[in-house]
Amino acid sequence: MDASTAFAPPAGGGRNLHRFANPGRFLRASGRVLPWLAAAGLLLTGIGLLWGLFFAPADWQQGDAVRIMYIHVPAAWLASGGYFALALASLASLVWRHPLADLAAAEIGPVGAAATALCLGTGSLWGKPMWGAWWVWDARLTSVLVLFFLYLGHIALVRAFDDPQRGARAGSILALVGVVNLPIIKFSVDWWNTLHQPATITLTGAPTMYVGMLWPLLFSALGFSFGFAALVVARMRAAVMERRIRALLSARARAEAA
């Protein structure tokens, strides 16, 4: 099977959905988008971190320790948001058999796991001066740790089979089952007595954070999001090119054997 066959669209009404499954078309489109994603990620992250770490005011209770928020909070948002994107890609894989959905899910996993690890690590650094401990079995901490293990499980599953389609199918099922953990992470501070404070930014009300701290946080979060997308797209491009190279080498080996 060559690269074109591996990404071939099905007959019938699924052609529009699968039109970007062609590897050449995907590489051309992503090649145009990737530099803008990377530039936006670097610029916005740089602005947000410089603003937050050096110019935003310190918290009246936590002092300068609160500045780790400008890394921890965006990483936490991306940990959950990345897993939601992983679940959507898995759904597209199971329902529409979209080959790029399998590829996207496989490449979102490591980036999401890295974001979750960053969230856990910075959370520990923040928790030590605030709570007096590097780790507590807080409901939110525990559910984010479960999220990290879900990412690792997905990474292992998609690479555990000789048949990539079987691995993608098993990983997709795990990703969809693991979605139940996302509302637990989100609402853990409301459902249980935890050390984490309630959300300061919601969709239903005004933020309770001082605006001089809110803006650098939003810049940092937006920059992290563009950076996350850039990493996933770059990994997908590399995976597509690797498949094309393997297909070409396989075709050459068959031609030489004949």
C-alpha positions as YAML, in Angstrom:
chain: A
units: angstrom
residues:
- id: 1
  name: MET
  ca: [0.00, 0.00, 0.00]
- id: 2
  name: ASP
  ca: [1.51, 3.36, -0.97]
- id: 3
  name: ALA
  ca: [0.96, 6.70, 0.72]
- id: 4
  name: SER
  ca: [-1.76, 7.77, -1.70]
- id: 5
  name: THR
  ca: [-3.72, 4.58, -1.11]
- id: 6
  name: ALA
  ca: [-3.33, 4.87, 2.64]
- id: 7
  name: PHE
  ca: [-4.97, 8.29, 2.56]
- id: 8
  name: ALA
  ca: [-7.44, 7.61, -0.26]
- id: 9
  name: PRO
  ca: [-10.95, 9.06, 0.28]
- id: 10
  name: PRO
  ca: [-13.95, 6.75, 0.20]
- id: 11
  name: ALA
  ca: [-16.49, 6.83, -2.57]
- id: 12
  name: GLY
  ca: [-19.78, 8.64, -2.06]
- id: 13
  name: GLY
  ca: [-20.72, 11.50, 0.20]
- id: 14
  name: GLY
  ca: [-17.62, 11.21, 2.40]
- id: 15
  name: ARG
  ca: [-15.42, 12.78, -0.25]
- id: 16
  name: ASN
  ca: [-15.82, 16.34, 1.04]
- id: 17
  name: LEU
  ca: [-14.92, 15.29, 4.56]
- id: 18
  name: HIS
  ca: [-11.90, 13.37, 3.32]
- id: 19
  name: ARG
  ca: [-10.59, 15.88, 0.80]
- id: 20
  name: PHE
  ca: [-7.68, 16.83, 3.08]
- id: 21
  name: ALA
  ca: [-6.79, 13.16, 3.54]
- id: 22
  name: ASN
  ca: [-4.61, 13.42, 0.45]
- id: 23
  name: PRO
  ca: [-1.06, 13.70, 1.86]
- id: 24
  name: GLY
  ca: [0.13, 16.21, -0.73]
- id: 25
  name: ARG
  ca: [-2.87, 18.49, -0.13]
- id: 26
  name: PHE
  ca: [-2.41, 18.26, 3.63]
- id: 27
  name: LEU
  ca: [1.30, 19.06, 3.40]
- id: 28
  name: ARG
  ca: [0.64, 22.10, 1.21]
- id: 29
  name: ALA
  ca: [-2.14, 23.46, 3.43]
- id: 30
  name: SER
  ca: [-0.32, 22.82, 6.69]
- id: 31
  name: GLY
  ca: [2.90, 24.26, 5.27]
- id: 32
  name: ARG
  ca: [1.13, 27.58, 4.75]
- id: 33
  name: VAL
  ca: [-0.47, 27.58, 8.20]
- id: 34
  name: LEU
  ca: [2.41, 26.30, 10.33]
- id: 35
  name: PRO
  ca: [4.69, 29.38, 10.20]
- id: 36
  name: TRP
  ca: [1.81, 31.64, 11.28]
- id: 37
  name: LEU
  ca: [0.89, 29.32, 14.15]
- id: 38
  name: ALA
  ca: [4.49, 29.13, 15.33]
- id: 39
  name: ALA
  ca: [5.04, 32.89, 15.05]
- id: 40
  name: ALA
  ca: [1.80, 33.69, 16.89]
- id: 41
  name: GLY
  ca: [2.63, 31.17, 19.60]
- id: 42
  name: LEU
  ca: [6.14, 32.56, 20.19]
- id: 43
  name: LEU
  ca: [5.04, 36.20, 20.08]
- id: 44
  name: LEU
  ca: [2.00, 35.90, 22.34]
- id: 45
  name: THR
  ca: [3.71, 33.56, 24.80]
- id: 46
  name: GLY
  ca: [6.69, 35.91, 25.00]
- id: 47
  name: ILE
  ca: [4.46, 38.92, 25.64]
- id: 48
  name: GLY
  ca: [2.37, 37.09, 28.22]
- id: 49
  name: LEU
  ca: [5.31, 35.66, 30.16]
- id: 50
  name: LEU
  ca: [7.37, 38.87, 30.13]
- id: 51
  name: TRP
  ca: [4.33, 40.88, 31.20]
- id: 52
  name: GLY
  ca: [3.26, 38.41, 33.86]
- id: 53
  name: LEU
  ca: [6.67, 37.52, 35.30]
- id: 54
  name: PHE
  ca: [8.21, 40.99, 35.37]
- id: 55
  name: PHE
  ca: [5.56, 43.71, 35.12]
- id: 56
  name: ALA
  ca: [2.26, 42.39, 36.51]
- id: 57
  name: PRO
  ca: [1.65, 43.10, 40.20]
- id: 58
  name: ALA
  ca: [2.26, 40.47, 42.85]
- id: 59
  name: ASP
  ca: [-0.71, 38.98, 44.68]
- id: 60
  name: TRP
  ca: [-1.52, 40.54, 48.05]
- id: 61
  name: GLN
  ca: [-1.64, 37.10, 49.71]
- id: 62
  name: GLN
  ca: [0.70, 34.91, 47.67]
- id: 63
  name: GLY
  ca: [3.27, 37.52, 46.75]
- id: 64
  name: ASP
  ca: [5.56, 36.78, 43.80]
- id: 65
  name: ALA
  ca: [4.79, 33.04, 44.04]
- id: 66
  name: VAL
  ca: [1.60, 33.77, 42.09]
- id: 67
  name: ARG
  ca: [3.67, 34.47, 38.96]
- id: 68
  name: ILE
  ca: [3.93, 30.75, 38.24]
- id: 69
  name: MET
  ca: [0.24, 31.07, 37.36]
- id: 70
  name: TYR
  ca: [1.23, 32.45, 33.93]
- id: 71
  name: ILE
  ca: [2.68, 29.05, 33.07]
- id: 72
  name: HIS
  ca: [0.60, 26.72, 35.22]
- id: 73
  name: VAL
  ca: [-2.88, 27.93, 34.24]
- id: 74
  name: PRO
  ca: [-2.32, 27.88, 30.44]
- id: 75
  name: ALA
  ca: [-0.75, 24.42, 30.77]
- id: 76
  name: ALA
  ca: [-3.77, 23.24, 32.77]
- id: 77
  name: TRP
  ca: [-6.21, 24.62, 30.17]
- id: 78
  name: LEU
  ca: [-4.26, 22.94, 27.38]
- id: 79
  name: ALA
  ca: [-4.08, 19.64, 29.25]
- id: 80
  name: SER
  ca: [-7.88, 19.42, 29.25]
- id: 81
  name: GLY
  ca: [-8.39, 21.15, 25.90]
- id: 82
  name: GLY
  ca: [-5.82, 18.92, 24.23]
- id: 83
  name: TYR
  ca: [-7.56, 15.82, 25.52]
- id: 84
  name: PHE
  ca: [-10.89, 17.12, 24.24]
- id: 85
  name: ALA
  ca: [-9.29, 17.58, 20.80]
- id: 86
  name: LEU
  ca: [-7.88, 14.06, 21.09]
- id: 87
  name: ALA
  ca: [-11.38, 12.74, 21.81]
- id: 88
  name: LEU
  ca: [-12.83, 14.63, 18.81]
- id: 89
  name: ALA
  ca: [-10.15, 13.17, 16.53]
- id: 90
  name: SER
  ca: [-10.87, 9.73, 17.94]
- id: 91
  name: LEU
  ca: [-14.59, 10.18, 17.28]
- id: 92
  name: ALA
  ca: [-13.86, 11.20, 13.68]
- id: 93
  name: SER
  ca: [-11.67, 8.14, 13.33]
- id: 94
  name: LEU
  ca: [-14.29, 5.72, 14.63]
- id: 95
  name: VAL
  ca: [-17.31, 7.25, 12.87]
- id: 96
  name: TRP
  ca: [-15.89, 8.51, 9.55]
- id: 97
  name: ARG
  ca: [-12.69, 6.44, 9.33]
- id: 98
  name: HIS
  ca: [-10.78, 9.62, 8.51]
- id: 99
  name: PRO
  ca: [-7.07, 8.70, 8.20]
- id: 100
  name: LEU
  ca: [-5.87, 12.15, 9.23]
- id: 101
  name: ALA
  ca: [-7.97, 11.85, 12.38]
- id: 102
  name: ASP
  ca: [-5.91, 8.80, 13.38]
- id: 103
  name: LEU
  ca: [-2.76, 10.74, 12.63]
- id: 104
  name: ALA
  ca: [-3.94, 13.79, 14.57]
- id: 105
  name: ALA
  ca: [-4.87, 11.68, 17.60]
- id: 106
  name: ALA
  ca: [-1.49, 9.95, 17.58]
- id: 107
  name: GLU
  ca: [0.35, 13.28, 17.47]
- id: 108
  name: ILE
  ca: [-1.88, 15.16, 19.94]
- id: 109
  name: GLY
  ca: [-1.15, 12.54, 22.61]
- id: 110
  name: PRO
  ca: [2.54, 13.35, 23.27]
- id: 111
  name: VAL
  ca: [1.98, 17.12, 23.12]
- id: 112
  name: GLY
  ca: [-0.98, 16.86, 25.49]
- id: 113
  name: ALA
  ca: [1.00, 14.64, 27.85]
- id: 114
  name: ALA
  ca: [3.80, 17.23, 27.91]
- id: 115
  name: ALA
  ca: [1.29, 20.00, 28.72]
- id: 116
  name: THR
  ca: [-0.19, 17.89, 31.51]
- id: 117
  name: ALA
  ca: [3.27, 17.12, 32.92]
- id: 118
  name: LEU
  ca: [4.04, 20.86, 32.86]
- id: 119
  name: CYS
  ca: [0.77, 21.53, 34.65]
- id: 120
  name: LEU
  ca: [1.55, 18.97, 37.36]
- id: 121
  name: GLY
  ca: [5.15, 20.14, 37.76]
- id: 122
  name: THR
  ca: [4.35, 23.84, 38.03]
- id: 123
  name: GLY
  ca: [1.43, 23.01, 40.30]
- id: 124
  name: SER
  ca: [3.81, 21.27, 42.69]
- id: 125
  name: LEU
  ca: [6.17, 24.26, 42.62]
- id: 126
  name: TRP
  ca: [3.24, 26.55, 43.37]
- id: 127
  name: GLY
  ca: [1.77, 24.26, 46.01]
- id: 128
  name: LYS
  ca: [4.91, 24.00, 48.12]
- id: 129
  name: PRO
  ca: [4.96, 27.62, 49.36]
- id: 130
  name: MET
  ca: [1.16, 27.89, 49.44]
- id: 131
  name: TRP
  ca: [0.18, 24.53, 50.97]
- id: 132
  name: GLY
  ca: [3.44, 23.45, 52.53]
- id: 133
  name: ALA
  ca: [3.63, 20.27, 50.44]
- id: 134
  name: TRP
  ca: [4.77, 19.33, 46.94]
- id: 135
  name: TRP
  ca: [1.78, 17.04, 46.49]
- id: 136
  name: VAL
  ca: [-1.56, 16.40, 48.18]
- id: 137
  name: TRP
  ca: [-4.31, 14.02, 47.09]
- id: 138
  name: ASP
  ca: [-6.57, 16.92, 46.25]
- id: 139
  name: ALA
  ca: [-9.51, 16.08, 43.97]
- id: 140
  name: ARG
  ca: [-8.27, 18.29, 41.14]
- id: 141
  name: LEU
  ca: [-4.65, 17.18, 41.45]
- id: 142
  name: THR
  ca: [-5.69, 13.54, 41.43]
- id: 143
  name: SER
  ca: [-7.99, 13.94, 38.42]
- id: 144
  name: VAL
  ca: [-5.26, 15.75, 36.46]
- id: 145
  name: LEU
  ca: [-2.86, 12.93, 37.34]
- id: 146
  name: VAL
  ca: [-5.46, 10.50, 35.95]
- id: 147
  name: LEU
  ca: [-5.55, 12.64, 32.80]
- id: 148
  name: PHE
  ca: [-1.78, 12.30, 32.47]
- id: 149
  name: PHE
  ca: [-2.08, 8.51, 32.73]
- id: 150
  name: LEU
  ca: [-4.85, 8.55, 30.10]
- id: 151
  name: TYR
  ca: [-2.50, 10.39, 27.73]
- id: 152
  name: LEU
  ca: [0.27, 7.86, 28.42]
- id: 153
  name: GLY
  ca: [-2.17, 4.98, 27.92]
- id: 154
  name: HIS
  ca: [-3.26, 6.38, 24.57]
- id: 155
  name: ILE
  ca: [0.35, 6.87, 23.46]
- id: 156
  name: ALA
  ca: [1.16, 3.28, 24.39]
- id: 157
  name: LEU
  ca: [-1.96, 1.77, 22.82]
- id: 158
  name: VAL
  ca: [-1.64, 3.37, 19.38]
- id: 159
  name: ARG
  ca: [1.91, 2.04, 19.15]
- id: 160
  name: ALA
  ca: [1.31, -1.37, 20.72]
- id: 161
  name: PHE
  ca: [0.02, -3.21, 17.63]
- id: 162
  name: ASP
  ca: [1.74, -4.29, 14.44]
- id: 163
  name: ASP
  ca: [-1.38, -3.23, 12.59]
- id: 164
  name: PRO
  ca: [-1.65, 0.59, 12.91]
- id: 165
  name: GLN
  ca: [-5.43, 0.49, 12.37]
- id: 166
  name: ARG
  ca: [-5.92, -1.79, 15.37]
- id: 167
  name: GLY
  ca: [-3.77, 0.51, 17.48]
- id: 168
  name: ALA
  ca: [-5.71, 3.57, 16.32]
- id: 169
  name: ARG
  ca: [-9.02, 1.84, 17.09]
- id: 170
  name: ALA
  ca: [-7.93, 0.84, 20.61]
- id: 171
  name: GLY
  ca: [-6.55, 4.31, 21.28]
- id: 172
  name: SER
  ca: [-9.76, 5.95, 20.06]
- id: 173
  name: ILE
  ca: [-11.89, 3.86, 22.40]
- id: 174
  name: LEU
  ca: [-9.66, 4.73, 25.37]
- id: 175
  name: ALA
  ca: [-9.75, 8.43, 24.45]
- id: 176
  name: LEU
  ca: [-13.55, 8.49, 24.31]
- id: 177
  name: VAL
  ca: [-13.92, 6.59, 27.58]
- id: 178
  name: GLY
  ca: [-11.47, 8.98, 29.24]
- id: 179
  name: VAL
  ca: [-13.60, 12.03, 28.37]
- id: 180
  name: VAL
  ca: [-15.59, 11.36, 31.55]
- id: 181
  name: ASN
  ca: [-12.57, 12.66, 33.48]
- id: 182
  name: LEU
  ca: [-12.79, 16.16, 31.96]
- id: 183
  name: PRO
  ca: [-15.93, 17.32, 33.84]
- id: 184
  name: ILE
  ca: [-14.43, 15.83, 37.00]
- id: 185
  name: ILE
  ca: [-11.37, 18.07, 36.54]
- id: 186
  name: LYS
  ca: [-13.52, 21.09, 35.75]
- id: 187
  name: PHE
  ca: [-16.06, 20.77, 38.56]
- id: 188
  name: SER
  ca: [-13.93, 19.08, 41.24]
- id: 189
  name: VAL
  ca: [-13.57, 22.36, 43.13]
- id: 190
  name: ASP
  ca: [-17.37, 22.70, 43.21]
- id: 191
  name: TRP
  ca: [-18.24, 19.09, 44.01]
- id: 192
  name: TRP
  ca: [-15.66, 18.47, 46.75]
- id: 193
  name: ASN
  ca: [-13.78, 20.37, 49.42]
- id: 194
  name: THR
  ca: [-10.42, 20.93, 47.74]
- id: 195
  name: LEU
  ca: [-7.38, 23.14, 48.25]
- id: 196
  name: HIS
  ca: [-7.87, 24.70, 44.83]
- id: 197
  name: GLN
  ca: [-9.84, 27.91, 44.67]
- id: 198
  name: PRO
  ca: [-12.96, 28.14, 42.45]
- id: 199
  name: ALA
  ca: [-12.51, 29.31, 38.87]
- id: 200
  name: THR
  ca: [-11.78, 33.02, 38.54]
- id: 201
  name: ILE
  ca: [-12.63, 33.08, 34.81]
- id: 202
  name: THR
  ca: [-15.99, 31.68, 33.71]
- id: 203
  name: LEU
  ca: [-18.27, 31.97, 30.70]
- id: 204
  name: THR
  ca: [-21.23, 33.04, 32.80]
- id: 205
  name: GLY
  ca: [-19.77, 35.86, 34.86]
- id: 206
  name: ALA
  ca: [-17.16, 38.58, 35.03]
- id: 207
  name: PRO
  ca: [-13.64, 37.47, 36.00]
- id: 208
  name: THR
  ca: [-12.74, 37.98, 39.65]
- id: 209
  name: MET
  ca: [-9.05, 38.56, 38.87]
- id: 210
  name: TYR
  ca: [-7.43, 41.99, 38.81]
- id: 211
  name: VAL
  ca: [-7.25, 43.18, 35.19]
- id: 212
  name: GLY
  ca: [-3.50, 43.84, 35.45]
- id: 213
  name: MET
  ca: [-3.02, 40.10, 36.08]
- id: 214
  name: LEU
  ca: [-5.79, 38.91, 33.77]
- id: 215
  name: TRP
  ca: [-4.42, 40.34, 30.53]
- id: 216
  name: PRO
  ca: [-0.95, 38.75, 30.69]
- id: 217
  name: LEU
  ca: [-2.61, 35.46, 31.64]
- id: 218
  name: LEU
  ca: [-4.85, 35.64, 28.56]
- id: 219
  name: PHE
  ca: [-1.88, 36.50, 26.32]
- id: 220
  name: SER
  ca: [0.07, 33.57, 27.74]
- id: 221
  name: ALA
  ca: [-2.86, 31.19, 27.37]
- id: 222
  name: LEU
  ca: [-3.44, 32.24, 23.77]
- id: 223
  name: GLY
  ca: [0.25, 31.89, 22.98]
- id: 224
  name: PHE
  ca: [0.38, 28.44, 24.56]
- id: 225
  name: SER
  ca: [-2.65, 27.44, 22.48]
- id: 226
  name: PHE
  ca: [-1.06, 28.55, 19.19]
- id: 227
  name: GLY
  ca: [2.15, 26.81, 20.21]
- id: 228
  name: PHE
  ca: [0.26, 23.62, 21.00]
- id: 229
  name: ALA
  ca: [-1.42, 23.71, 17.59]
- id: 230
  name: ALA
  ca: [1.92, 24.40, 15.87]
- id: 231
  name: LEU
  ca: [3.57, 21.42, 17.56]
- id: 232
  name: VAL
  ca: [0.71, 19.10, 16.61]
- id: 233
  name: VAL
  ca: [0.71, 20.27, 12.98]
- id: 234
  name: ALA
  ca: [4.51, 19.95, 12.77]
- id: 235
  name: ARG
  ca: [4.36, 16.42, 14.18]
- id: 236
  name: MET
  ca: [1.58, 15.49, 11.74]
- id: 237
  name: ARG
  ca: [3.61, 16.81, 8.80]
- id: 238
  name: ALA
  ca: [6.62, 14.79, 9.93]
- id: 239
  name: ALA
  ca: [4.48, 11.66, 10.29]
- id: 240
  name: VAL
  ca: [2.98, 12.09, 6.80]
- id: 241
  name: MET
  ca: [6.41, 12.56, 5.26]
- id: 242
  name: GLU
  ca: [7.73, 9.54, 7.14]
- id: 243
  name: ARG
  ca: [4.88, 7.42, 5.75]
- id: 244
  name: ARG
  ca: [5.58, 8.66, 2.23]
- id: 245
  name: ILE
  ca: [9.28, 7.85, 2.55]
- id: 246
  name: ARG
  ca: [8.50, 4.36, 3.88]
- id: 247
  name: ALA
  ca: [6.06, 3.79, 1.02]
- id: 248
  name: LEU
  ca: [8.65, 4.89, -1.55]
- id: 249
  name: LEU
  ca: [11.34, 2.68, -0.03]
- id: 250
  name: SER
  ca: [8.92, -0.26, 0.06]
- id: 251
  name: ALA
  ca: [7.98, 0.29, -3.59]
- id: 252
  name: ARG
  ca: [11.65, 0.48, -4.59]
- id: 253
  name: ALA
  ca: [12.43, -2.70, -2.68]
- id: 254
  name: ARG
  ca: [9.58, -4.54, -4.45]
- id: 255
  name: ALA
  ca: [10.76, -3.24, -7.83]
- id: 256
  name: GLU
  ca: [14.31, -4.39, -7.18]
- id: 257
  name: ALA
  ca: [13.10, -7.79, -6.00]
- id: 258
  name: ALA
  ca: [11.07, -8.21, -9.20]
...
